[in-house]
Amino acid sequence: MKRTEWIMILLLVASSFSAELVAQENLNVLAKKCETEKFDGNVWSEIIYTKNDRTKKFEPTITMISVEFNPTLINEFLEALKKDEDKALQKVERKSSGRTIAFDYSFENADYSFYYGEKGECTGIKIRIPVPKSDSK
């Protein structure tokens, strides 16, 4: 193969990796904000620990973040979703009595659920973020 063909192949591969790295970047920023900033009791997180078979110690495996009754933050998430929605791997709409009650979005490194009230407004968000596995011995 000619040198230019190799360069083109390498650029194509590199661009696909960089596209994955920016997936849901707007939502990630808000999720990190929820983990680090203090809110008035309507944002909370839950960390699920699983015992490592090798080390016999509990390690964090999933972080769950919930946002409710915070219209400002919910609107920030909805704006971020508009920017990142096309990067979702899967979208699921849940309905009850013909009314949409939730949308679930699966991304490369997190899942987001947006819950809707009777008037069609988003009333809450749940975020499920798997914790990268550590290689500790």
HUVEN-V779993 format. One record per residue. N is the residue number from 1. RES is the residue in one small letter. SS is DSSP state (helix for helix, strand for strand, loop for the rest). OMEGA is omega as a letter, one per 40 degrees, with the letter a starting at -180 (NA if undefined). BURIAL is b if it has 16 or more other ideal C-beta (glycine too) atoms within 10 Angstrom, else e. Layout:
# HUVEN-V779993
n | res | ss | omega | burial
N | RES | SS | OMEGA | BURIAL
N | RES | SS | OMEGA | BURIAL
This chain:
# HUVEN-V779993
n | res | ss | omega | burial
1 | m | loop | i | e
2 | k | loop | a | e
3 | r | helix | a | e
4 | t | helix | i | e
5 | e | helix | i | e
6 | w | helix | i | e
7 | i | helix | i | e
8 | m | helix | i | e
9 | i | helix | i | e
10 | l | helix | i | e
11 | l | helix | i | e
12 | l | helix | i | e
13 | v | helix | i | e
14 | a | helix | a | e
15 | s | helix | i | e
16 | s | helix | i | e
17 | f | helix | a | e
18 | s | helix | i | e
19 | a | helix | i | e
20 | e | helix | a | e
21 | l | helix | a | e
22 | v | loop | i | e
23 | a | loop | a | b
24 | q | loop | a | b
25 | e | helix | a | e
26 | n | helix | i | b
27 | l | helix | i | b
28 | n | helix | a | b
29 | v | helix | i | e
30 | l | helix | i | b
31 | a | helix | i | b
32 | k | helix | i | e
33 | k | helix | i | e
34 | c | helix | i | b
35 | e | helix | a | e
36 | t | helix | a | e
37 | e | loop | i | e
38 | k | loop | i | e
39 | f | loop | a | e
40 | d | loop | i | e
41 | g | loop | a | e
42 | n | loop | i | e
43 | v | strand | i | b
44 | w | strand | i | e
45 | s | strand | i | e
46 | e | strand | i | e
47 | i | strand | i | e
48 | i | strand | a | e
49 | y | strand | i | e
50 | t | strand | a | e
51 | k | strand | i | e
52 | n | loop | a | e
53 | d | loop | a | e
54 | r | loop | a | e
55 | t | loop | a | e
56 | k | loop | i | e
57 | k | loop | i | e
58 | f | strand | i | e
59 | e | strand | i | e
60 | p | strand | a | e
61 | t | strand | a | e
62 | i | strand | i | e
63 | t | strand | i | b
64 | m | strand | i | e
65 | i | strand | i | b
66 | s | strand | i | b
67 | v | strand | i | b
68 | e | strand | i | e
69 | f | loop | i | e
70 | n | loop | a | b
71 | p | helix | a | e
72 | t | helix | a | e
73 | l | helix | i | b
74 | i | helix | i | b
75 | n | helix | i | e
76 | e | helix | i | b
77 | f | helix | i | b
78 | l | helix | i | e
79 | e | helix | i | e
80 | a | helix | i | b
81 | l | helix | i | b
82 | k | helix | a | e
83 | k | helix | a | e
84 | d | helix | a | b
85 | e | helix | a | b
86 | d | helix | i | e
87 | k | helix | a | b
88 | a | loop | i | b
89 | l | loop | a | e
90 | q | strand | i | e
91 | k | strand | a | e
92 | v | strand | i | e
93 | e | strand | i | e
94 | r | strand | a | e
95 | k | strand | i | e
96 | s | strand | a | e
97 | s | loop | i | e
98 | g | loop | a | e
99 | r | strand | i | e
100 | t | strand | i | e
101 | i | strand | a | e
102 | a | strand | i | b
103 | f | strand | i | b
104 | d | strand | i | b
105 | y | strand | i | b
106 | s | strand | i | e
107 | f | loop | a | b
108 | e | loop | a | e
109 | n | loop | i | e
110 | a | loop | i | b
111 | d | strand | a | b
112 | y | strand | i | b
113 | s | strand | i | b
114 | f | strand | a | b
115 | y | strand | a | b
116 | y | strand | i | b
117 | g | loop | a | e
118 | e | loop | a | e
119 | k | loop | i | e
120 | g | loop | i | e
121 | e | loop | i | e
122 | c | strand | a | b
123 | t | strand | a | b
124 | g | strand | a | b
125 | i | strand | i | b
126 | k | strand | a | b
127 | i | strand | i | b
128 | r | strand | a | b
129 | i | strand | i | b
130 | p | strand | i | e
131 | v | loop | i | e
132 | p | loop | a | e
133 | k | loop | i | e
134 | s | loop | i | e
135 | d | loop | a | e
136 | s | loop | a | e
137 | k | loop | NA | e
